[in-house]
Amino acid sequence: MKFTKESAIKDLIAKLTTNGEKLNLSERSVNEQVEALLPLIANEEMELADFVDKVLPIVKTANANVRNDVAQGI
């Protein structure tokens, strides 16, 4: 793995909020998702961009689910 967990979290959050969108997931949730996915997806040769591209759809879905739950509650 040619990157750190922290850099993956920062990059994922940046991609989720590129157009000024609000991050609906907590940083703790993103952190826990990255921790769970790193051993499953990452290997020693994997670059940060490759990892982020692979897990971004999963994190986007979780973020959208939180947004939906909040909207339903209002």
N, C-alpha and C positions, 0 to 999 in steps of 0.2 A: 504494500500500500504506500503510494507515494504522496500521501496527504494525511492530515490529522482529522480527527473527529470534529474538532472545533471548526476547521476550515470548511468541512462538508456542511456543517450546520449553518455557518454564515452564508455560504453560497446558496444553499436551499432557501433560506429566508430571503435573500436578495432576489432570487428568481420568482418567489411567490409574491413579492411586493414591487416588481419592476415598474408597473404603471401607477404607482401610488395606492395600490390596494392595501387594505388593512389585513394584517395577519390575524386570522381567527384562531389558529392553534396557539397554544402557549409555547414558549421556547422550551419548556420542560417536555412537552409532548413531542416536539421536533427532535429534541435530544434523545428521548427514549426510542423513537422510531429509528434514528440513525444508529444508535447502539445495537438495536435488534437486527438491523439490516447489514451492518458492516461485516459480521462474520459469515453471513449467508451469500453476499454478493461480491465483496471486495477480495482481491488477492494481492500478492506482492507487487505485481506489475501494473495494477490498475491506477489510472490517473484520476484526479479529482473530477474533471469534466465527465469522464465515463461513468463514474459512480453517481454523480448528480443526475445525469441523463437517465440512468436506469431507475433511480428511486423517486424522481420528481413526480411521475404520475401517481404513485402511492401517496405521497405527502399531499399532493394537490387534492386528491379525493378526500383525504381526512380533513383538510382545511375546508373544503366545500361542505362536508357533512356537518362540521361545527357551525359554519355560517347558516346552513339550513336549519339546524336545531335552534339556534338563537332566533332566527326569523320566525319560526313556528311558535316559539315561546312568547313572542311579542304579539 
